[in-house]
Amino acid sequence: MGGLITLHLSLKKPELFSGMVLIAPLIYPAADSMPSQFVVYIAQLINWINPTLALVEANLGKNCSDIKMEIDFHQDPLTYS
């Protein structure tokens, strides 16, 4: 519930925030932004066939100002990229 309250406050008083990081806020995407059932089915099928398939390339150098931290992160075998 804290994420929803924070989102509500950020919409009412945006000058109070320079940014936010919300972990699992209680929100749902707008219905018109959801993919069609066909697209969902195809995505599930691809995931079933190859669950480790990377659909996007990792954006090295854009997540952190410390490049060594990013390199360590991307070299971690538990990192999905």
PDB file of N, CA, C and O in Angstrom:
ATOM      1  N   MET A   1       0.819  -1.192   0.000  1.00  0.00           N
ATOM      2  CA  MET A   1       0.000   0.000   0.000  1.00  0.00           C
ATOM      3  C   MET A   1       0.861   1.253   0.000  1.00  0.00           C
ATOM      4  O   MET A   1       0.407   2.304  -0.452  1.00  0.00           O
ATOM      5  N   GLY A   2       2.084   1.173   0.491  1.00  0.00           N
ATOM      6  CA  GLY A   2       2.956   2.340   0.504  1.00  0.00           C
ATOM      7  C   GLY A   2       3.296   2.847  -0.885  1.00  0.00           C
ATOM      8  O   GLY A   2       3.410   4.053  -1.103  1.00  0.00           O
ATOM      9  N   GLY A   3       3.462   1.906  -1.841  1.00  0.00           N
ATOM     10  CA  GLY A   3       3.758   2.309  -3.208  1.00  0.00           C
ATOM     11  C   GLY A   3       2.611   3.067  -3.844  1.00  0.00           C
ATOM     12  O   GLY A   3       2.826   4.044  -4.561  1.00  0.00           O
ATOM     13  N   LEU A   4       1.389   2.619  -3.583  1.00  0.00           N
ATOM     14  CA  LEU A   4       0.209   3.281  -4.131  1.00  0.00           C
ATOM     15  C   LEU A   4       0.054   4.687  -3.544  1.00  0.00           C
ATOM     16  O   LEU A   4      -0.281   5.634  -4.255  1.00  0.00           O
ATOM     17  N   ILE A   5       0.301   4.806  -2.245  1.00  0.00           N
ATOM     18  CA  ILE A   5       0.227   6.128  -1.600  1.00  0.00           C
ATOM     19  C   ILE A   5       1.299   7.051  -2.169  1.00  0.00           C
ATOM     20  O   ILE A   5       1.034   8.224  -2.432  1.00  0.00           O
ATOM     21  N   THR A   6       2.500   6.529  -2.359  1.00  0.00           N
ATOM     22  CA  THR A   6       3.589   7.325  -2.917  1.00  0.00           C
ATOM     23  C   THR A   6       3.277   7.766  -4.340  1.00  0.00           C
ATOM     24  O   THR A   6       3.519   8.918  -4.699  1.00  0.00           O
ATOM     25  N   LEU A   7       2.742   6.862  -5.152  1.00  0.00           N
ATOM     26  CA  LEU A   7       2.349   7.238  -6.515  1.00  0.00           C
ATOM     27  C   LEU A   7       1.278   8.314  -6.508  1.00  0.00           C
ATOM     28  O   LEU A   7       1.344   9.273  -7.277  1.00  0.00           O
ATOM     29  N   HIS A   8       0.299   8.152  -5.644  1.00  0.00           N
ATOM     30  CA  HIS A   8      -0.775   9.143  -5.547  1.00  0.00           C
ATOM     31  C   HIS A   8      -0.210  10.509  -5.160  1.00  0.00           C
ATOM     32  O   HIS A   8      -0.560  11.525  -5.762  1.00  0.00           O
ATOM     33  N   LEU A   9       0.664  10.530  -4.152  1.00  0.00           N
ATOM     34  CA  LEU A   9       1.267  11.786  -3.716  1.00  0.00           C
ATOM     35  C   LEU A   9       2.130  12.392  -4.825  1.00  0.00           C
ATOM     36  O   LEU A   9       2.140  13.610  -5.002  1.00  0.00           O
ATOM     37  N   SER A  10       2.850  11.557  -5.569  1.00  0.00           N
ATOM     38  CA  SER A  10       3.712  12.085  -6.641  1.00  0.00           C
ATOM     39  C   SER A  10       2.887  12.718  -7.760  1.00  0.00           C
ATOM     40  O   SER A  10       3.351  13.642  -8.429  1.00  0.00           O
ATOM     41  N   LEU A  11       1.667  12.224  -7.964  1.00  0.00           N
ATOM     42  CA  LEU A  11       0.801  12.836  -8.974  1.00  0.00           C
ATOM     43  C   LEU A  11       0.200  14.144  -8.473  1.00  0.00           C
ATOM     44  O   LEU A  11      -0.004  15.075  -9.252  1.00  0.00           O
ATOM     45  N   LYS A  12      -0.084  14.217  -7.173  1.00  0.00           N
ATOM     46  CA  LYS A  12      -0.670  15.428  -6.596  1.00  0.00           C
ATOM     47  C   LYS A  12       0.373  16.518  -6.356  1.00  0.00           C
ATOM     48  O   LYS A  12       0.091  17.702  -6.545  1.00  0.00           O
ATOM     49  N   LYS A  13       1.573  16.122  -5.940  1.00  0.00           N
ATOM     50  CA  LYS A  13       2.642  17.073  -5.603  1.00  0.00           C
ATOM     51  C   LYS A  13       3.965  16.652  -6.259  1.00  0.00           C
ATOM     52  O   LYS A  13       4.889  16.244  -5.555  1.00  0.00           O
ATOM     53  N   PRO A  14       4.071  16.740  -7.569  1.00  0.00           N
ATOM     54  CA  PRO A  14       5.296  16.271  -8.240  1.00  0.00           C
ATOM     55  C   PRO A  14       6.543  17.055  -7.841  1.00  0.00           C
ATOM     56  O   PRO A  14       7.657  16.552  -7.981  1.00  0.00           O
ATOM     57  N   GLU A  15       6.372  18.270  -7.350  1.00  0.00           N
ATOM     58  CA  GLU A  15       7.548  19.060  -6.959  1.00  0.00           C
ATOM     59  C   GLU A  15       8.274  18.476  -5.747  1.00  0.00           C
ATOM     60  O   GLU A  15       9.411  18.860  -5.475  1.00  0.00           O
ATOM     61  N   LEU A  16       7.646  17.564  -5.022  1.00  0.00           N
ATOM     62  CA  LEU A  16       8.274  16.936  -3.856  1.00  0.00           C
ATOM     63  C   LEU A  16       9.255  15.831  -4.240  1.00  0.00           C
ATOM     64  O   LEU A  16      10.027  15.367  -3.401  1.00  0.00           O
ATOM     65  N   PHE A  17       9.228  15.411  -5.495  1.00  0.00           N
ATOM     66  CA  PHE A  17      10.011  14.249  -5.912  1.00  0.00           C
ATOM     67  C   PHE A  17      10.954  14.600  -7.051  1.00  0.00           C
ATOM     68  O   PHE A  17      10.588  15.310  -7.988  1.00  0.00           O
ATOM     69  N   SER A  18      12.181  14.085  -6.949  1.00  0.00           N
ATOM     70  CA  SER A  18      13.085  14.170  -8.097  1.00  0.00           C
ATOM     71  C   SER A  18      13.165  12.818  -8.795  1.00  0.00           C
ATOM     72  O   SER A  18      13.703  12.712  -9.897  1.00  0.00           O
ATOM     73  N   GLY A  19      12.630  11.791  -8.153  1.00  0.00           N
ATOM     74  CA  GLY A  19      12.587  10.446  -8.718  1.00  0.00           C
ATOM     75  C   GLY A  19      12.043   9.477  -7.693  1.00  0.00           C
ATOM     76  O   GLY A  19      11.927   9.807  -6.513  1.00  0.00           O
ATOM     77  N   MET A  20      11.709   8.280  -8.143  1.00  0.00           N
ATOM     78  CA  MET A  20      11.181   7.252  -7.239  1.00  0.00           C
ATOM     79  C   MET A  20      11.663   5.884  -7.680  1.00  0.00           C
ATOM     80  O   MET A  20      11.846   5.618  -8.868  1.00  0.00           O
ATOM     81  N   VAL A  21      11.862   5.033  -6.707  1.00  0.00           N
ATOM     82  CA  VAL A  21      12.099   3.614  -6.957  1.00  0.00           C
ATOM     83  C   VAL A  21      11.061   2.876  -6.130  1.00  0.00           C
ATOM     84  O   VAL A  21      11.094   2.905  -4.900  1.00  0.00           O
ATOM     85  N   LEU A  22      10.139   2.216  -6.817  1.00  0.00           N
ATOM     86  CA  LEU A  22       9.071   1.484  -6.143  1.00  0.00           C
ATOM     87  C   LEU A  22       9.248  -0.004  -6.404  1.00  0.00           C
ATOM     88  O   LEU A  22       9.441  -0.424  -7.545  1.00  0.00           O
ATOM     89  N   ILE A  23       9.183  -0.785  -5.355  1.00  0.00           N
ATOM     90  CA  ILE A  23       9.313  -2.231  -5.483  1.00  0.00           C
ATOM     91  C   ILE A  23       7.933  -2.852  -5.313  1.00  0.00           C
ATOM     92  O   ILE A  23       7.353  -2.780  -4.230  1.00  0.00           O
ATOM     93  N   ALA A  24       7.407  -3.455  -6.361  1.00  0.00           N
ATOM     94  CA  ALA A  24       6.109  -4.131  -6.363  1.00  0.00           C
ATOM     95  C   ALA A  24       4.983  -3.241  -5.843  1.00  0.00           C
ATOM     96  O   ALA A  24       4.302  -3.620  -4.889  1.00  0.00           O
ATOM     97  N   PRO A  25       4.768  -2.067  -6.445  1.00  0.00           N
ATOM     98  CA  PRO A  25       3.648  -1.233  -5.991  1.00  0.00           C
ATOM     99  C   PRO A  25       2.315  -1.869  -6.378  1.00  0.00           C
ATOM    100  O   PRO A  25       2.238  -2.625  -7.347  1.00  0.00           O
ATOM    101  N   LEU A  26       1.288  -1.563  -5.629  1.00  0.00           N
ATOM    102  CA  LEU A  26      -0.034  -2.125  -5.875  1.00  0.00           C
ATOM    103  C   LEU A  26      -0.715  -1.340  -6.990  1.00  0.00           C
ATOM    104  O   LEU A  26      -1.620  -0.543  -6.742  1.00  0.00           O
ATOM    105  N   ILE A  27      -0.266  -1.577  -8.227  1.00  0.00           N
ATOM    106  CA  ILE A  27      -0.859  -0.914  -9.385  1.00  0.00           C
ATOM    107  C   ILE A  27      -1.047  -1.946 -10.493  1.00  0.00           C
ATOM    108  O   ILE A  27      -0.408  -2.999 -10.490  1.00  0.00           O
ATOM    109  N   TYR A  28      -1.911  -1.639 -11.418  1.00  0.00           N
ATOM    110  CA  TYR A  28      -2.143  -2.489 -12.579  1.00  0.00           C
ATOM    111  C   TYR A  28      -1.952  -1.643 -13.832  1.00  0.00           C
ATOM    112  O   TYR A  28      -2.295  -0.461 -13.839  1.00  0.00           O
ATOM    113  N   PRO A  29      -1.403  -2.243 -14.900  1.00  0.00           N
ATOM    114  CA  PRO A  29      -1.265  -1.479 -16.145  1.00  0.00           C
ATOM    115  C   PRO A  29      -2.637  -1.188 -16.748  1.00  0.00           C
ATOM    116  O   PRO A  29      -3.595  -1.930 -16.530  1.00  0.00           O
ATOM    117  N   ALA A  30      -2.712  -0.117 -17.494  1.00  0.00           N
ATOM    118  CA  ALA A  30      -3.962   0.227 -18.173  1.00  0.00           C
ATOM    119  C   ALA A  30      -4.322  -0.868 -19.171  1.00  0.00           C
ATOM    120  O   ALA A  30      -3.448  -1.458 -19.806  1.00  0.00           O
ATOM    121  N   ALA A  31      -5.606  -1.127 -19.298  1.00  0.00           N
ATOM    122  CA  ALA A  31      -6.074  -2.212 -20.168  1.00  0.00           C
ATOM    123  C   ALA A  31      -5.631  -2.014 -21.616  1.00  0.00           C
ATOM    124  O   ALA A  31      -5.322  -2.988 -22.301  1.00  0.00           O
ATOM    125  N   ASP A  32      -5.597  -0.772 -22.090  1.00  0.00           N
ATOM    126  CA  ASP A  32      -5.212  -0.532 -23.487  1.00  0.00           C
ATOM    127  C   ASP A  32      -3.707  -0.676 -23.729  1.00  0.00           C
ATOM    128  O   ASP A  32      -3.265  -0.666 -24.878  1.00  0.00           O
ATOM    129  N   SER A  33      -2.914  -0.812 -22.653  1.00  0.00           N
ATOM    130  CA  SER A  33      -1.478  -0.999 -22.830  1.00  0.00           C
ATOM    131  C   SER A  33      -1.076  -2.472 -22.735  1.00  0.00           C
ATOM    132  O   SER A  33       0.097  -2.810 -22.894  1.00  0.00           O
ATOM    133  N   MET A  34      -2.042  -3.337 -22.478  1.00  0.00           N
ATOM    134  CA  MET A  34      -1.762  -4.767 -22.375  1.00  0.00           C
ATOM    135  C   MET A  34      -1.699  -5.394 -23.775  1.00  0.00           C
ATOM    136  O   MET A  34      -2.429  -4.972 -24.672  1.00  0.00           O
ATOM    137  N   PRO A  35      -0.826  -6.403 -23.967  1.00  0.00           N
ATOM    138  CA  PRO A  35      -0.769  -7.060 -25.271  1.00  0.00           C
ATOM    139  C   PRO A  35      -2.012  -7.929 -25.491  1.00  0.00           C
ATOM    140  O   PRO A  35      -2.713  -8.281 -24.543  1.00  0.00           O
ATOM    141  N   SER A  36      -2.265  -8.259 -26.731  1.00  0.00           N
ATOM    142  CA  SER A  36      -3.409  -9.117 -27.052  1.00  0.00           C
ATOM    143  C   SER A  36      -3.157 -10.528 -26.519  1.00  0.00           C
ATOM    144  O   SER A  36      -2.021 -10.889 -26.212  1.00  0.00           O
ATOM    145  N   GLN A  37      -4.208 -11.309 -26.412  1.00  0.00           N
ATOM    146  CA  GLN A  37      -4.078 -12.686 -25.939  1.00  0.00           C
ATOM    147  C   GLN A  37      -3.192 -13.504 -26.867  1.00  0.00           C
ATOM    148  O   GLN A  37      -2.486 -14.406 -26.416  1.00  0.00           O
ATOM    149  N   PHE A  38      -3.222 -13.196 -28.161  1.00  0.00           N
ATOM    150  CA  PHE A  38      -2.371 -13.897 -29.127  1.00  0.00           C
ATOM    151  C   PHE A  38      -0.894 -13.642 -28.823  1.00  0.00           C
ATOM    152  O   PHE A  38      -0.087 -14.572 -28.832  1.00  0.00           O
ATOM    153  N   VAL A  39      -0.545 -12.398 -28.557  1.00  0.00           N
ATOM    154  CA  VAL A  39       0.841 -12.047 -28.234  1.00  0.00           C
ATOM    155  C   VAL A  39       1.273 -12.727 -26.937  1.00  0.00           C
ATOM    156  O   VAL A  39       2.394 -13.227 -26.840  1.00  0.00           O
ATOM    157  N   VAL A  40       0.396 -12.746 -25.951  1.00  0.00           N
ATOM    158  CA  VAL A  40       0.699 -13.415 -24.679  1.00  0.00           C
ATOM    159  C   VAL A  40       0.936 -14.905 -24.929  1.00  0.00           C
ATOM    160  O   VAL A  40       1.878 -15.481 -24.383  1.00  0.00           O
ATOM    161  N   TYR A  41       0.093 -15.530 -25.745  1.00  0.00           N
ATOM    162  CA  TYR A  41       0.245 -16.951 -26.056  1.00  0.00           C
ATOM    163  C   TYR A  41       1.590 -17.219 -26.747  1.00  0.00           C
ATOM    164  O   TYR A  41       2.294 -18.163 -26.389  1.00  0.00           O
ATOM    165  N   ILE A  42       1.940 -16.396 -27.724  1.00  0.00           N
ATOM    166  CA  ILE A  42       3.218 -16.570 -28.434  1.00  0.00           C
ATOM    167  C   ILE A  42       4.390 -16.407 -27.470  1.00  0.00           C
ATOM    168  O   ILE A  42       5.353 -17.171 -27.527  1.00  0.00           O
ATOM    169  N   ALA A  43       4.310 -15.417 -26.589  1.00  0.00           N
ATOM    170  CA  ALA A  43       5.387 -15.198 -25.613  1.00  0.00           C
ATOM    171  C   ALA A  43       5.516 -16.398 -24.671  1.00  0.00           C
ATOM    172  O   ALA A  43       6.628 -16.813 -24.345  1.00  0.00           O
ATOM    173  N   GLN A  44       4.393 -16.949 -24.239  1.00  0.00           N
ATOM    174  CA  GLN A  44       4.431 -18.124 -23.367  1.00  0.00           C
ATOM    175  C   GLN A  44       5.001 -19.334 -24.102  1.00  0.00           C
ATOM    176  O   GLN A  44       5.737 -20.131 -23.520  1.00  0.00           O
ATOM    177  N   LEU A  45       4.660 -19.465 -25.374  1.00  0.00           N
ATOM    178  CA  LEU A  45       5.189 -20.566 -26.176  1.00  0.00           C
ATOM    179  C   LEU A  45       6.703 -20.437 -26.336  1.00  0.00           C
ATOM    180  O   LEU A  45       7.431 -21.417 -26.179  1.00  0.00           O
ATOM    181  N   ILE A  46       7.172 -19.242 -26.645  1.00  0.00           N
ATOM    182  CA  ILE A  46       8.618 -19.011 -26.772  1.00  0.00           C
ATOM    183  C   ILE A  46       9.306 -19.302 -25.445  1.00  0.00           C
ATOM    184  O   ILE A  46      10.372 -19.917 -25.423  1.00  0.00           O
ATOM    185  N   ASN A  47       8.712 -18.870 -24.347  1.00  0.00           N
ATOM    186  CA  ASN A  47       9.286 -19.122 -23.025  1.00  0.00           C
ATOM    187  C   ASN A  47       9.339 -20.621 -22.727  1.00  0.00           C
ATOM    188  O   ASN A  47      10.295 -21.095 -22.113  1.00  0.00           O
ATOM    189  N   TRP A  48       8.326 -21.363 -23.154  1.00  0.00           N
ATOM    190  CA  TRP A  48       8.316 -22.803 -22.929  1.00  0.00           C
ATOM    191  C   TRP A  48       9.406 -23.488 -23.752  1.00  0.00           C
ATOM    192  O   TRP A  48      10.069 -24.405 -23.268  1.00  0.00           O
ATOM    193  N   ILE A  49       9.590 -23.042 -24.998  1.00  0.00           N
ATOM    194  CA  ILE A  49      10.586 -23.641 -25.889  1.00  0.00           C
ATOM    195  C   ILE A  49      12.004 -23.300 -25.433  1.00  0.00           C
ATOM    196  O   ILE A  49      12.870 -24.174 -25.377  1.00  0.00           O
ATOM    197  N   ASN A  50      12.238 -22.031 -25.111  1.00  0.00           N
ATOM    198  CA  ASN A  50      13.576 -21.575 -24.722  1.00  0.00           C
ATOM    199  C   ASN A  50      13.454 -20.569 -23.584  1.00  0.00           C
ATOM    200  O   ASN A  50      13.409 -19.366 -23.840  1.00  0.00           O
ATOM    201  N   PRO A  51      13.399 -21.029 -22.330  1.00  0.00           N
ATOM    202  CA  PRO A  51      13.178 -20.120 -21.213  1.00  0.00           C
ATOM    203  C   PRO A  51      14.331 -19.152 -20.926  1.00  0.00           C
ATOM    204  O   PRO A  51      14.142 -18.183 -20.191  1.00  0.00           O
ATOM    205  N   THR A  52      15.502 -19.390 -21.481  1.00  0.00           N
ATOM    206  CA  THR A  52      16.635 -18.491 -21.235  1.00  0.00           C
ATOM    207  C   THR A  52      16.908 -17.537 -22.387  1.00  0.00           C
ATOM    208  O   THR A  52      17.928 -16.847 -22.389  1.00  0.00           O
ATOM    209  N   LEU A  53      16.025 -17.489 -23.354  1.00  0.00           N
ATOM    210  CA  LEU A  53      16.209 -16.615 -24.515  1.00  0.00           C
ATOM    211  C   LEU A  53      16.174 -15.147 -24.095  1.00  0.00           C
ATOM    212  O   LEU A  53      15.194 -14.690 -23.507  1.00  0.00           O
ATOM    213  N   ALA A  54      17.222 -14.425 -24.390  1.00  0.00           N
ATOM    214  CA  ALA A  54      17.271 -12.990 -24.095  1.00  0.00           C
ATOM    215  C   ALA A  54      16.664 -12.231 -25.266  1.00  0.00           C
ATOM    216  O   ALA A  54      17.152 -12.336 -26.391  1.00  0.00           O
ATOM    217  N   LEU A  55      15.625 -11.480 -25.018  1.00  0.00           N
ATOM    218  CA  LEU A  55      14.945 -10.752 -26.091  1.00  0.00           C
ATOM    219  C   LEU A  55      15.519  -9.356 -26.305  1.00  0.00           C
ATOM    220  O   LEU A  55      15.317  -8.757 -27.360  1.00  0.00           O
ATOM    221  N   VAL A  56      16.223  -8.846 -25.325  1.00  0.00           N
ATOM    222  CA  VAL A  56      16.849  -7.533 -25.449  1.00  0.00           C
ATOM    223  C   VAL A  56      18.297  -7.641 -25.002  1.00  0.00           C
ATOM    224  O   VAL A  56      18.647  -8.508 -24.201  1.00  0.00           O
ATOM    225  N   GLU A  57      19.117  -6.776 -25.513  1.00  0.00           N
ATOM    226  CA  GLU A  57      20.524  -6.748 -25.149  1.00  0.00           C
ATOM    227  C   GLU A  57      20.702  -5.917 -23.881  1.00  0.00           C
ATOM    228  O   GLU A  57      20.048  -4.887 -23.713  1.00  0.00           O
ATOM    229  N   ALA A  58      21.573  -6.358 -23.006  1.00  0.00           N
ATOM    230  CA  ALA A  58      21.846  -5.613 -21.775  1.00  0.00           C
ATOM    231  C   ALA A  58      22.424  -4.248 -22.123  1.00  0.00           C
ATOM    232  O   ALA A  58      23.186  -4.121 -23.081  1.00  0.00           O
ATOM    233  N   ASN A  59      22.071  -3.240 -21.360  1.00  0.00           N
ATOM    234  CA  ASN A  59      22.520  -1.879 -21.656  1.00  0.00           C
ATOM    235  C   ASN A  59      23.675  -1.490 -20.742  1.00  0.00           C
ATOM    236  O   ASN A  59      23.526  -0.658 -19.847  1.00  0.00           O
ATOM    237  N   LEU A  60      24.814  -2.098 -20.980  1.00  0.00           N
ATOM    238  CA  LEU A  60      26.018  -1.832 -20.201  1.00  0.00           C
ATOM    239  C   LEU A  60      26.409  -0.361 -20.298  1.00  0.00           C
ATOM    240  O   LEU A  60      26.478   0.199 -21.392  1.00  0.00           O
ATOM    241  N   GLY A  61      26.662   0.255 -19.160  1.00  0.00           N
ATOM    242  CA  GLY A  61      27.082   1.642 -19.124  1.00  0.00           C
ATOM    243  C   GLY A  61      25.951   2.634 -18.927  1.00  0.00           C
ATOM    244  O   GLY A  61      26.195   3.840 -18.891  1.00  0.00           O
ATOM    245  N   LYS A  62      24.719   2.158 -18.799  1.00  0.00           N
ATOM    246  CA  LYS A  62      23.588   3.069 -18.662  1.00  0.00           C
ATOM    247  C   LYS A  62      22.861   2.925 -17.331  1.00  0.00           C
ATOM    248  O   LYS A  62      21.902   3.652 -17.073  1.00  0.00           O
ATOM    249  N   ASN A  63      23.301   2.001 -16.483  1.00  0.00           N
ATOM    250  CA  ASN A  63      22.577   1.740 -15.245  1.00  0.00           C
ATOM    251  C   ASN A  63      23.249   2.326 -14.010  1.00  0.00           C
ATOM    252  O   ASN A  63      22.585   2.587 -13.006  1.00  0.00           O
ATOM    253  N   CYS A  64      24.529   2.529 -14.077  1.00  0.00           N
ATOM    254  CA  CYS A  64      25.280   2.946 -12.889  1.00  0.00           C
ATOM    255  C   CYS A  64      26.431   3.849 -13.325  1.00  0.00           C
ATOM    256  O   CYS A  64      26.991   3.679 -14.408  1.00  0.00           O
ATOM    257  N   SER A  65      26.772   4.795 -12.483  1.00  0.00           N
ATOM    258  CA  SER A  65      27.888   5.687 -12.824  1.00  0.00           C
ATOM    259  C   SER A  65      29.237   5.003 -12.592  1.00  0.00           C
ATOM    260  O   SER A  65      30.254   5.456 -13.117  1.00  0.00           O
ATOM    261  N   ASP A  66      29.256   3.922 -11.817  1.00  0.00           N
ATOM    262  CA  ASP A  66      30.486   3.176 -11.554  1.00  0.00           C
ATOM    263  C   ASP A  66      30.594   2.025 -12.556  1.00  0.00           C
ATOM    264  O   ASP A  66      29.925   1.003 -12.399  1.00  0.00           O
ATOM    265  N   ILE A  67      31.423   2.181 -13.575  1.00  0.00           N
ATOM    266  CA  ILE A  67      31.521   1.195 -14.648  1.00  0.00           C
ATOM    267  C   ILE A  67      32.050  -0.146 -14.139  1.00  0.00           C
ATOM    268  O   ILE A  67      31.671  -1.194 -14.661  1.00  0.00           O
ATOM    269  N   LYS A  68      32.922  -0.125 -13.123  1.00  0.00           N
ATOM    270  CA  LYS A  68      33.425  -1.384 -12.564  1.00  0.00           C
ATOM    271  C   LYS A  68      32.281  -2.184 -11.944  1.00  0.00           C
ATOM    272  O   LYS A  68      32.240  -3.408 -12.072  1.00  0.00           O
ATOM    273  N   MET A  69      31.366  -1.512 -11.283  1.00  0.00           N
ATOM    274  CA  MET A  69      30.208  -2.182 -10.692  1.00  0.00           C
ATOM    275  C   MET A  69      29.349  -2.823 -11.788  1.00  0.00           C
ATOM    276  O   MET A  69      28.854  -3.938 -11.620  1.00  0.00           O
ATOM    277  N   GLU A  70      29.180  -2.128 -12.887  1.00  0.00           N
ATOM    278  CA  GLU A  70      28.392  -2.671 -13.998  1.00  0.00           C
ATOM    279  C   GLU A  70      29.074  -3.885 -14.623  1.00  0.00           C
ATOM    280  O   GLU A  70      28.416  -4.878 -14.932  1.00  0.00           O
ATOM    281  N   ILE A  71      30.374  -3.808 -14.808  1.00  0.00           N
ATOM    282  CA  ILE A  71      31.106  -4.935 -15.387  1.00  0.00           C
ATOM    283  C   ILE A  71      31.001  -6.146 -14.464  1.00  0.00           C
ATOM    284  O   ILE A  71      30.758  -7.260 -14.927  1.00  0.00           O
ATOM    285  N   ASP A  72      31.182  -5.933 -13.162  1.00  0.00           N
ATOM    286  CA  ASP A  72      31.042  -7.031 -12.194  1.00  0.00           C
ATOM    287  C   ASP A  72      29.635  -7.619 -12.246  1.00  0.00           C
ATOM    288  O   ASP A  72      29.461  -8.836 -12.186  1.00  0.00           O
ATOM    289  N   PHE A  73      28.652  -6.764 -12.356  1.00  0.00           N
ATOM    290  CA  PHE A  73      27.264  -7.217 -12.408  1.00  0.00           C
ATOM    291  C   PHE A  73      27.012  -8.088 -13.638  1.00  0.00           C
ATOM    292  O   PHE A  73      26.395  -9.148 -13.534  1.00  0.00           O
ATOM    293  N   HIS A  74      27.486  -7.644 -14.792  1.00  0.00           N
ATOM    294  CA  HIS A  74      27.245  -8.383 -16.028  1.00  0.00           C
ATOM    295  C   HIS A  74      28.088  -9.649 -16.138  1.00  0.00           C
ATOM    296  O   HIS A  74      27.750 -10.549 -16.907  1.00  0.00           O
ATOM    297  N   GLN A  75      29.188  -9.731 -15.374  1.00  0.00           N
ATOM    298  CA  GLN A  75      30.002 -10.944 -15.374  1.00  0.00           C
ATOM    299  C   GLN A  75      29.513 -11.959 -14.347  1.00  0.00           C
ATOM    300  O   GLN A  75      29.973 -13.101 -14.350  1.00  0.00           O
ATOM    301  N   ASP A  76      28.605 -11.575 -13.485  1.00  0.00           N
ATOM    302  CA  ASP A  76      28.036 -12.477 -12.493  1.00  0.00           C
ATOM    303  C   ASP A  76      27.234 -13.563 -13.211  1.00  0.00           C
ATOM    304  O   ASP A  76      26.342 -13.239 -13.995  1.00  0.00           O
ATOM    305  N   PRO A  77      27.528 -14.847 -12.964  1.00  0.00           N
ATOM    306  CA  PRO A  77      26.804 -15.908 -13.676  1.00  0.00           C
ATOM    307  C   PRO A  77      25.318 -15.971 -13.325  1.00  0.00           C
ATOM    308  O   PRO A  77      24.546 -16.596 -14.052  1.00  0.00           O
ATOM    309  N   LEU A  78      24.908 -15.345 -12.244  1.00  0.00           N
ATOM    310  CA  LEU A  78      23.505 -15.352 -11.867  1.00  0.00           C
ATOM    311  C   LEU A  78      22.729 -14.201 -12.484  1.00  0.00           C
ATOM    312  O   LEU A  78      21.518 -14.093 -12.290  1.00  0.00           O
ATOM    313  N   THR A  79      23.429 -13.327 -13.238  1.00  0.00           N
ATOM    314  CA  THR A  79      22.771 -12.207 -13.894  1.00  0.00           C
ATOM    315  C   THR A  79      22.195 -12.663 -15.223  1.00  0.00           C
ATOM    316  O   THR A  79      22.885 -13.288 -16.028  1.00  0.00           O
ATOM    317  N   TYR A  80      20.934 -12.349 -15.446  1.00  0.00           N
ATOM    318  CA  TYR A  80      20.279 -12.686 -16.714  1.00  0.00           C
ATOM    319  C   TYR A  80      20.492 -11.559 -17.698  1.00  0.00           C
ATOM    320  O   TYR A  80      20.074 -10.429 -17.447  1.00  0.00           O
ATOM    321  N   SER A  81      21.124 -11.842 -18.793  1.00  0.00           N
ATOM    322  CA  SER A  81      21.302 -10.833 -19.849  1.00  0.00           C
ATOM    323  C   SER A  81      21.569 -11.495 -21.172  1.00  0.00           C
ATOM    324  O   SER A  81      21.745 -10.810 -22.180  1.00  0.00           O
TER     325      SER A  81
END
